[in-house]
Amino acid sequence: MRTSKIALVTGGSRGLGKNMAQNLALKGIDVLLTYHSKKEEAEAVVAEIQAQGRKAAALQLDASDSASFDGFFGQVQTTLRDTFGTDRFDYLINNAGTGLYAPFAETTEQQFDDILNIHLKGPFFLTQKALPLLNDGGGIVNISSGLTRIVLPGPSIYASAKTAVETLTKYQAKELASRRIRVNVVAPGAIETDFGGGRTRDNKEVNTHIASLTALGRVGLPTDIGPVVAFLCTEEAGWINAQRIEVSGGQSI
């Protein structure tokens, strides 16, 4: 009989998703992660998790293409059976996404559609289609952004999509309560990754400015986020539901 829990992490090959996967494994949770194009990086994360004694696997997924989700979950079912010895999983972390920094007046309709597809429509229908495979008593963690609270010029449509995800989280928590599925949203502040072209990580001026606005005096790192997401997938977090948890070091308070 299977005793370990399983988490599905979208966008788990690098950045925040990679750190989430690593920390889930440290909590004794097996991991099925997805990647968009970085197959070798995803396989490296899988190998690292397996070296810790946990089970892991990686599948390709375009989280913005809802038409592909039925086929994807067919692969999930096969992988759950072949790699994990089960037919269901316990936690879904909707992490996959891309950034967009474009002035409101210059944002194109294509950019608008692309951001909504990957940050709202994608997680909405991916979660919907995951429900038959998600164990009762499990959990969903949606990933938002500190930019739903901290207003800076540029990411208007990105932040608007993430605001929608925060509202969606509350409705999911309400409607899935009968199955004891908890739904929370984690909102990272500015983090040093390749997200948005590495804007925060690689632009010293941006990095220094954000650090000056943050109570703890630095920009965030992936290692600041992954442990929080992993914690939400434990029994210790069993009474946390429908919450927005900002992890920003006190940015712009």
N, C-alpha and C positions, 0 to 999 in steps of 0.2 A: 504493500500500500504506500502510495506517495505521501511523504510528510512535508517536503520542502515546498515553499510557495514559488510561483513563477511570475515574473514581471515582463511585460512587453513594452519596450522603450523605443519610440520612433526617433529617428535621427541620433542613433546611439554610437556612431562611428568616431565622432570627434567632439571637441568642445564640451558644452554642458552635458549633452546626452551621454558622452563617453564617461564623464565623471559620475553621472547618475548610475550608469550601469555598474561601474566599479564599486560604488558604495552600496548598491543593492546586493551585490555579491558578498561584500563584507558583512552584511546583515544576515547572510545565510539564505539569500533569495536567488534562485536560478533566473537567468536572463535570456530573453529572446529580443534581439535588437534589430532595428532596420537601418538601412543606409540608402542614399539616393544613387550615388555614383562611386563612392570611395570603398570599393569592395575589399581591397587589401587592408585598409585601415580598420574596417569592420571586423575582418578575420583576425587581425592582431588583438583587438579588444576581446574577441571570443577566446582566443588562445590564453590571454592573460587571466580571464575569469576561470577558465578550465584549470589553469595552473594553481588556482586557489582551492581547487577541489569542488567547484560548483559546475553545474551543467550550463551550457550556453550555445547559442546558434545565432546566425545573422541571415536576414532575408532582404532582398531589394524591394524598395517601396518608393513610389512618387506620391508623397502625402498630399499633393495638390490635385491629384487625378482621381476623383471619386469613382470614375468608371472602372478603375482597376481594382477596387477594394474587394469585390467578390472573389476575383482570382487570387488576390493576396491572401484572403482568409482561407481559401482552399489550401494554399501552401502552409499557412499557419497550422491548420489541422494536421497535415502530414508531418510537419516538423515537431509538433507537440507529441504526436504518437511515436515517431522514430527516435527523437533525441531525448525527450523528457518522460516518455512512458505514460502519457496521460492524454486526455482529450480536451482539457480546459486549462485556463490560466487565472491568475488572481488579481493582478494589478495592470492597469494600462496607464502609461505616462505619455501624454501628447506633447512631445517636445519639438518635433521636426519643424523647421521654419527658416525663413530668410528675412533679412532686414531691408528696409528701404528708407533712405534719407533723401527726400525730394520736397521742395517747397510745395505747399498746397496749390498755389497758383500754377505750378508747372507739372503736377502729377497727371500722368496720362490715364486714359480709361483702361489701357492694357495693364499698366502698373497696378491700378485699383483692383482689377479682376484677379491678377496674379496673387496679390497679397491676401485678398479675401479667400481665394481658393485654398491657399496653404495654411492660413491661420484661423479661418472660421469654418468654411464649408468642409474642408478636409477633416479637421478634428470632429466636427458635428457628425458626419456620416461614418467616419472610421469608428467612432465610439458606438454609434447605433448598430453597426454591423458586427462589432465585437461582443455585444451583449449576450448572444446565445452561447459564447465560449467563455464568458466571464463568470467565475464562481460567485455564488451568493456569499456575502460577508467579505468581499474583496474591496477594491478601491480604484479610483481614477484620480490621477493628478494631471491637471491641465497647467501648461506653462504660459504665463502672461508676461508682463513687463512693468518695471517701475514707471515707464512712460505713460501709463494710464493715470498716474497721479502727478508726475513731474513733467511739466509741459515745456518742451524745448522746440525751437523751429526745426522742421524737417520731417519728422516721422508721423505726420498727421494720419495717414491711412493705416499704417502699421499699428499705431496706438489705438486707433478707433476699432480695428479688428480685435485687438487684445481686450479692449473694454467689453466688446460683445462676448468674448470668451469668459470673462469674469461673471457676466450676467448669466450666461449659459450654465456655468458651474453651479449656481444656486438652483436653477431649475432642474438640472440633472440630479442634484443631491435630494431635492424634494421628491422627484418622480421615481428615483431608484431606491428610496428608503425602504420600501416594502421588501426589497431583496437584501437589505443591510449593506448596500454598496455605498461607501463614503466617497464624496467627490469634493476635492479641494483644488485651489489654484495657487501656484507659487509665482511670485512676481520678482524676478531678479532686477537689481539695479544694473548700472553699467559694469560689464564684465570684460576682462582681457581674454578675448578669443578671436578667431578669424571671422566672427559674425559681422555682417555689414561691411565686409572687406577689411576686417581688422581695424576698424576706425578707432575704437577705444584702446586697443592693444598697441597699435603701431604709430599713432599720431601723438607725439609727446605733448603737444600743446593741449589737445583734447584730454589726454590722460591726466595731466597736471591740473587742468581746470576742474575736472570732475572730482579729483581727489580733494581739491580745496573746498568743494561743496558738500563733502561727505564727513559726517561727524567723526567717524573712525579714521579719517585722514588718508585713505587710499582708495584705489579702484578695486572692484571685486575680482575674484578669481573663480574658475570653475569649482575648485575645492570648497568654496563657500556655499555652493548651491547643491551639489550632489548629495551631501549628507542630510540636508533638509528634506529633499524628495524621498530619499531612502527611509528616513524616519517616518514619513507619512504612510509608508507601506509596512508598518509594524503594528503589533498589537498595542504597543505603548501609545500609539496615536489613535486608538480605537474610538475615542470620543471627540475627535476633531472632525468636523463635517461642515461643508458649505462655507469654508473660510478662505479669504485672500490673505496669504502670508507673504509679505514683502521681505526680501532678503537683499538689502542694499547698503548695509552698514550705516544707515541713517543719512542717506543722500537727500539733500535739499529739505531738511526738516526745519 
